[in-house]
Amino acid sequence: MTPDEARKFFAEHQTRYLLAQFVDIHGAAKAKAVPVEHYDMVVGDGAGFAGFAVWGLGMGPHGPDFMGVGDPTTICDVPWMPGFARIACDGHVNGQPYPFDSRVALKNQLRRFTERGYTLFTGIEPEFMLLQRTPEGKLAPFDPTDTGDKPCYDYKGLARVSGILDDLSRHLRAVGVDVYQIDHEDANGQFEINFTYADALKSADNMILFKMAASEIAKKHGAIATFMPKPFSNRTGTGAHFHLSIGTKDQKNAFYDKSDKRGMGLSQLGYWFLGGLLEHARALAGICAPTVNSYKRLVVGRSLSGATWAPAYIAYGNNNRTACVRIPFGRIELRLPDGAGESVSRDGRAGGRGIGWHRAAPGSG
């Protein structure tokens, strides 16, 4: 948006405050509320933050200000907060993009793709749990009747929290995040809301907006939304699988090759990309599974449902959900990421060919 377009947007939407938002190393949204009269400041020098107060920025109490410089293309309403809009920010320090800011880091890597004529597309499977605090102070599924041994896709489990899920879906769709599928996942109180794939930067911005919406909308219903990878030791963990493909000016999906002799529909470029993921899987875990709790999910074994979906092996296969990488014919699903590693970007099950079917999501796992 141009400055005039932004002011017109604020007037039409009765926006009083702009959330200048970035994320910490744990993928948690951080923001300042800036009156819209000071919009030029946000997209100019940026909104100022004390970097030492935020996890993972590598700054001390003596450091310079961390400035959140807004990206005007990301302005959108915050429907669950009337009068507020959100703008995603790049972190700057001393007038330069700050390399430890996750959005800046992602843009730096995407620039390397662009130099090669590539666009990285990602689809996202955001799993999360809806919980409540019991009178004893323990956490339990928000719906106390959600106790089935094998609750995946359970109609009753879905219906009894439909108010939360509907509010979340409506608000996301209202700001252009195209929700197309909602289901009850494999653990009690666990759900997945899928939205359509996009380029990696837009996917990352959408994912953070999703997390912001989920936590606050759930709270308004008296629930707790958590993306914690393993809230319960005996239940399925919460993953956040990335579906990946590369587009070029000639191909929507340069990973796709129907003549693949291995039967996975991958091109040579796709296999090279896959090889890189497997070679660097251990290092990627530091980004994709960044907490101690993450490693409680990455175990070999079964949950009470009798199923295991954890990517415990550095391997790949066409439909093995215990492998680090699954190949849903013609694209790559990196199953390593979890809900704690969502500060930089992720979609689901196949049903067709080419980039367009990035939008589908596998059920459980």
C-alpha positions as CSV (number, residue, x, y, z in Angstrom):
1,M,0.0,0.0,0.0
2,T,1.0,3.6,-0.6
3,P,0.8,6.0,2.3
4,D,-2.5,7.4,0.9
5,E,-3.9,3.9,0.4
6,A,-3.0,3.0,3.9
7,R,-4.7,6.0,5.3
8,K,-7.8,5.2,3.2
9,F,-7.7,1.7,4.6
10,F,-7.6,3.0,8.2
11,A,-10.5,5.3,7.6
12,E,-12.7,2.7,5.9
13,H,-12.0,0.1,8.6
14,Q,-12.2,2.6,11.5
15,T,-8.7,1.6,12.5
16,R,-7.3,3.5,15.5
17,Y,-4.1,1.5,16.2
18,L,-1.6,-0.4,14.1
19,L,0.1,-3.4,15.6
20,A,3.8,-3.2,14.6
21,Q,4.5,-6.9,14.9
22,F,7.5,-9.2,14.7
23,V,8.4,-12.5,16.3
24,D,10.9,-13.8,18.8
25,I,13.0,-16.9,18.4
26,H,10.2,-19.1,19.7
27,G,7.7,-17.8,17.1
28,A,5.8,-15.7,19.6
29,A,4.3,-12.5,18.3
30,K,5.7,-9.3,19.7
31,A,4.1,-5.9,19.0
32,K,3.6,-2.3,19.8
33,A,0.2,-0.5,19.3
34,V,0.9,2.6,17.3
35,P,-1.9,5.2,16.7
36,V,-2.5,5.3,13.0
37,E,-1.6,9.0,12.9
38,H,2.0,7.8,13.3
39,Y,1.9,5.3,10.4
40,D,4.7,7.1,8.6
41,M,7.0,6.4,11.5
42,V,6.3,2.6,11.4
43,V,7.2,2.3,7.7
44,G,10.0,4.8,8.0
45,D,12.5,4.5,10.9
46,G,10.2,1.9,12.5
47,A,8.7,1.3,15.9
48,G,11.4,1.0,18.6
49,F,11.9,-1.9,20.9
50,A,14.5,-2.8,23.5
51,G,16.0,-5.9,21.9
52,F,17.4,-7.3,25.1
53,A,13.8,-7.7,26.3
54,V,13.0,-10.3,23.6
55,W,14.2,-13.9,23.3
56,G,16.8,-14.7,20.7
57,L,17.8,-11.3,19.3
58,G,21.4,-11.6,20.6
59,M,21.3,-8.2,22.2
60,G,22.3,-7.0,25.6
61,P,21.0,-4.2,27.9
62,H,23.6,-1.9,26.4
63,G,22.6,-2.6,22.8
64,P,21.0,-0.2,20.3
65,D,17.3,-0.1,19.7
66,F,15.7,-2.8,17.7
67,M,13.4,-1.1,15.2
68,G,10.4,-2.9,13.6
69,V,10.1,-1.4,10.1
70,G,6.6,-2.2,8.7
71,D,6.0,-3.9,5.4
72,P,3.0,-2.0,3.9
73,T,2.0,-5.1,1.8
74,T,1.0,-6.9,5.0
75,I,-1.5,-4.5,6.5
76,C,-4.7,-6.2,7.5
77,D,-7.5,-5.9,10.0
78,V,-7.3,-7.7,13.3
79,P,-11.0,-8.7,13.4
80,W,-10.9,-10.1,17.0
81,M,-9.5,-6.7,18.1
82,P,-11.9,-4.0,16.7
83,G,-10.1,-0.8,15.9
84,F,-6.7,-2.5,15.3
85,A,-4.8,-3.5,12.2
86,R,-1.5,-5.5,11.9
87,I,1.6,-4.8,9.9
88,A,4.4,-7.4,9.8
89,C,7.8,-5.8,10.5
90,D,11.4,-6.4,9.5
91,G,13.9,-5.9,12.3
92,H,16.5,-3.2,11.8
93,V,19.4,-2.1,14.0
94,N,21.5,1.0,13.3
95,G,19.5,1.6,10.1
96,Q,20.2,-1.9,8.6
97,P,18.2,-5.1,8.4
98,Y,19.1,-7.2,11.5
99,P,20.3,-10.7,10.5
100,F,19.0,-12.3,13.8
101,D,15.4,-11.2,13.0
102,S,13.6,-14.2,11.6
103,R,11.8,-12.4,8.9
104,V,15.0,-10.7,7.7
105,A,16.7,-14.1,7.8
106,L,14.0,-15.7,5.7
107,K,14.1,-12.8,3.2
108,N,17.9,-13.2,2.9
109,Q,17.5,-16.9,2.0
110,L,14.6,-16.3,-0.4
111,R,16.8,-13.7,-2.2
112,R,19.2,-16.6,-3.0
113,F,16.2,-18.5,-4.5
114,T,15.2,-15.5,-6.6
115,E,18.8,-15.1,-7.9
116,R,18.4,-18.6,-9.3
117,G,15.0,-17.9,-10.9
118,Y,13.1,-19.8,-8.2
119,T,10.2,-19.1,-5.9
120,L,9.8,-21.2,-2.8
121,F,6.3,-22.2,-2.0
122,T,5.2,-23.5,1.4
123,G,2.0,-24.9,2.7
124,I,1.3,-25.1,6.4
125,E,-0.4,-27.7,8.7
126,P,-0.9,-25.8,12.0
127,E,-1.9,-28.3,14.7
128,F,-2.8,-27.0,18.1
129,M,-4.7,-28.0,21.2
130,L,-7.7,-26.4,22.9
131,L,-7.3,-26.9,26.7
132,Q,-8.7,-25.7,30.0
133,R,-7.4,-25.4,33.5
134,T,-9.1,-27.8,35.8
135,P,-10.1,-26.9,39.4
136,E,-7.0,-28.9,40.5
137,G,-4.8,-26.6,38.4
138,K,-4.1,-29.3,35.7
139,L,-4.5,-28.9,32.0
140,A,-7.1,-31.0,30.2
141,P,-9.0,-30.9,26.9
142,F,-11.4,-27.9,26.8
143,D,-14.2,-30.3,26.0
144,P,-14.4,-32.6,29.0
145,T,-16.2,-35.3,26.9
146,D,-13.3,-35.5,24.5
147,T,-11.9,-38.6,26.0
148,G,-12.0,-41.2,23.2
149,D,-9.1,-43.6,22.8
150,K,-9.0,-42.9,19.1
151,P,-10.4,-39.4,18.6
152,C,-9.1,-38.4,15.2
153,Y,-11.8,-37.0,12.9
154,D,-14.3,-37.5,15.7
155,Y,-17.5,-35.6,14.9
156,K,-18.5,-35.0,18.5
157,G,-15.0,-33.7,19.3
158,L,-15.3,-31.3,16.4
159,A,-18.9,-30.2,17.1
160,R,-18.4,-29.4,20.8
161,V,-15.8,-26.8,20.1
162,S,-17.3,-25.6,16.8
163,G,-17.9,-22.1,18.2
164,I,-14.2,-21.5,18.7
165,L,-13.2,-23.1,15.4
166,D,-15.9,-21.1,13.5
167,D,-14.8,-17.8,15.0
168,L,-11.2,-18.6,14.2
169,S,-12.0,-19.6,10.6
170,R,-14.3,-16.6,10.0
171,H,-11.8,-14.1,11.3
172,L,-8.9,-15.5,9.3
173,R,-11.0,-15.7,6.1
174,A,-12.0,-12.1,6.6
175,V,-8.4,-11.0,6.3
176,G,-7.6,-13.1,3.3
177,V,-6.2,-16.3,4.9
178,D,-8.0,-18.9,2.9
179,V,-9.1,-21.6,5.4
180,Y,-10.3,-24.7,3.5
181,Q,-10.3,-27.5,6.0
182,I,-10.8,-28.1,9.7
183,D,-10.5,-31.4,11.6
184,H,-10.1,-33.0,15.0
185,E,-6.6,-34.5,15.2
186,D,-5.2,-37.7,16.8
187,A,-4.9,-36.4,20.4
188,N,-7.8,-35.4,22.7
189,G,-8.4,-31.7,22.3
190,Q,-6.1,-31.4,19.3
191,F,-7.2,-29.7,16.0
192,E,-5.9,-28.6,12.7
193,I,-7.1,-25.7,10.6
194,N,-5.5,-25.6,7.1
195,F,-5.1,-22.6,4.8
196,T,-3.9,-22.4,1.2
197,Y,-0.2,-22.4,0.4
198,A,1.6,-19.3,-0.7
199,D,5.1,-18.1,-1.3
200,A,7.3,-18.7,1.8
201,L,7.3,-15.2,3.2
202,K,3.5,-14.8,2.9
203,S,3.0,-18.3,4.5
204,A,5.2,-17.2,7.4
205,D,3.3,-14.0,8.0
206,N,0.0,-15.9,7.7
207,M,1.2,-18.5,10.2
208,I,2.0,-15.9,12.8
209,L,-1.3,-14.2,12.3
210,F,-3.0,-17.6,12.7
211,K,-1.2,-18.1,16.1
212,M,-2.2,-14.6,17.2
213,A,-5.8,-15.3,16.3
214,A,-5.9,-18.8,17.9
215,S,-4.7,-17.7,21.3
216,E,-7.0,-14.7,21.6
217,I,-10.1,-16.2,20.1
218,A,-9.8,-19.3,22.3
219,K,-9.3,-17.1,25.4
220,K,-12.6,-15.3,24.6
221,H,-14.3,-18.7,24.8
222,G,-12.6,-19.5,28.0
223,A,-10.1,-21.9,26.4
224,I,-6.3,-22.1,26.1
225,A,-4.9,-22.6,22.6
226,T,-1.4,-24.1,22.7
227,F,1.1,-25.0,20.0
228,M,3.3,-26.7,22.5
229,P,4.9,-29.8,20.8
230,K,4.2,-32.3,23.5
231,P,1.7,-31.1,26.2
232,F,0.9,-34.7,27.3
233,S,3.5,-37.4,27.4
234,N,0.9,-40.2,26.5
235,R,-0.8,-38.3,23.7
236,T,0.2,-37.5,20.1
237,G,2.4,-34.5,19.8
238,T,1.7,-31.3,17.9
239,G,3.5,-31.0,14.6
240,A,3.6,-28.2,12.0
241,H,4.6,-29.9,8.8
242,F,6.0,-27.9,5.9
243,H,5.0,-28.8,2.4
244,L,7.6,-27.5,-0.1
245,S,7.9,-26.9,-3.8
246,I,9.8,-24.6,-6.1
247,G,8.3,-22.6,-8.9
248,T,10.0,-21.2,-11.9
249,K,8.8,-18.9,-14.8
250,D,8.3,-22.1,-16.8
251,Q,6.9,-24.5,-14.2
252,K,4.5,-23.9,-11.3
253,N,6.1,-26.9,-9.6
254,A,9.6,-27.7,-10.6
255,F,9.7,-30.6,-8.1
256,Y,7.1,-32.5,-10.2
257,D,8.0,-35.1,-12.7
258,K,5.5,-37.8,-13.5
259,S,8.1,-39.9,-15.2
260,D,10.1,-40.4,-11.9
261,K,11.2,-44.0,-12.0
262,R,11.0,-44.2,-8.2
263,G,7.3,-43.5,-8.4
264,M,7.3,-40.5,-6.2
265,G,6.7,-37.9,-8.9
266,L,9.9,-36.0,-8.1
267,S,12.2,-34.2,-10.6
268,Q,16.0,-34.2,-10.3
269,L,15.7,-30.8,-8.7
270,G,13.3,-32.2,-6.1
271,Y,15.7,-35.1,-5.3
272,W,18.6,-32.6,-4.9
273,F,16.5,-30.5,-2.5
274,L,15.4,-33.7,-0.6
275,G,19.1,-34.7,-0.3
276,G,19.9,-31.4,1.3
277,L,17.1,-31.7,3.8
278,L,18.3,-35.2,4.9
279,E,22.0,-34.1,4.9
280,H,21.2,-31.2,7.2
281,A,18.3,-32.8,9.2
282,R,20.2,-32.7,12.5
283,A,21.1,-29.0,12.2
284,L,17.5,-28.2,10.9
285,A,16.2,-29.7,14.2
286,G,17.6,-26.7,16.0
287,I,15.3,-24.4,14.0
288,C,12.3,-26.7,13.4
289,A,12.2,-28.3,16.8
290,P,13.9,-25.7,19.0
291,T,12.8,-26.6,22.6
292,V,13.4,-29.4,25.1
293,N,9.7,-30.2,24.8
294,S,10.2,-30.6,21.0
295,Y,12.3,-33.6,21.6
296,K,9.6,-35.3,23.7
297,R,7.7,-35.4,20.5
298,L,10.5,-36.8,18.4
299,V,10.5,-40.3,19.9
300,V,9.9,-43.8,18.7
301,G,6.7,-45.3,20.2
302,R,2.9,-45.1,20.2
303,S,0.5,-42.9,21.9
304,L,-2.7,-44.0,23.6
305,S,-4.5,-43.8,20.2
306,G,-2.2,-46.6,19.0
307,A,-0.7,-44.4,16.4
308,T,2.7,-42.7,16.0
309,W,3.2,-39.8,13.6
310,A,6.5,-38.5,15.0
311,P,9.3,-38.1,12.3
312,A,11.8,-40.0,14.4
313,Y,14.0,-41.2,11.5
314,I,16.3,-39.3,9.1
315,A,14.8,-41.0,6.1
316,Y,12.2,-40.4,3.3
317,G,9.3,-42.4,1.8
318,N,6.2,-41.9,-0.2
319,N,3.8,-42.3,2.7
320,N,5.7,-43.1,5.8
321,R,4.8,-40.6,8.5
322,T,7.6,-41.7,10.8
323,A,10.2,-40.4,8.3
324,C,11.6,-37.0,8.5
325,V,10.5,-36.3,4.9
326,R,7.4,-37.7,3.2
327,I,6.9,-37.4,-0.6
328,P,3.2,-36.8,-1.4
329,F,3.8,-37.3,-5.2
330,G,5.5,-34.3,-6.7
331,R,6.3,-32.2,-3.7
332,I,8.1,-32.6,-0.4
333,E,6.7,-32.7,3.1
334,L,9.2,-31.9,5.8
335,R,7.6,-33.4,9.0
336,L,10.3,-32.2,11.4
337,P,8.8,-28.8,12.4
338,D,6.6,-28.4,15.4
339,G,4.5,-25.7,16.9
340,A,7.4,-24.1,18.7
341,G,9.3,-23.5,15.5
342,E,6.8,-21.5,13.5
343,S,8.5,-18.1,13.3
344,V,9.5,-18.9,9.8
345,S,7.1,-20.6,7.6
346,R,4.4,-24.4,6.0
347,D,0.1,-27.8,3.7
348,G,-1.1,-31.3,3.2
349,R,-2.4,-34.3,1.3
350,A,-2.4,-34.6,-2.4
351,G,-5.3,-34.8,-4.7
352,G,-4.0,-33.6,-8.1
353,R,-0.9,-32.3,-9.8
354,G,1.1,-29.1,-9.7
355,I,1.3,-26.3,-7.2
356,G,-2.4,-25.9,-6.9
357,W,-2.8,-29.1,-4.8
358,H,-0.4,-27.8,-2.2
359,R,-3.6,-26.7,-0.4
360,A,-4.7,-30.2,0.8
361,A,-3.6,-31.4,4.2
362,P,-3.2,-34.9,5.5
363,G,-5.4,-35.9,8.3
364,S,-3.6,-36.9,11.5
365,G,0.1,-36.5,11.6
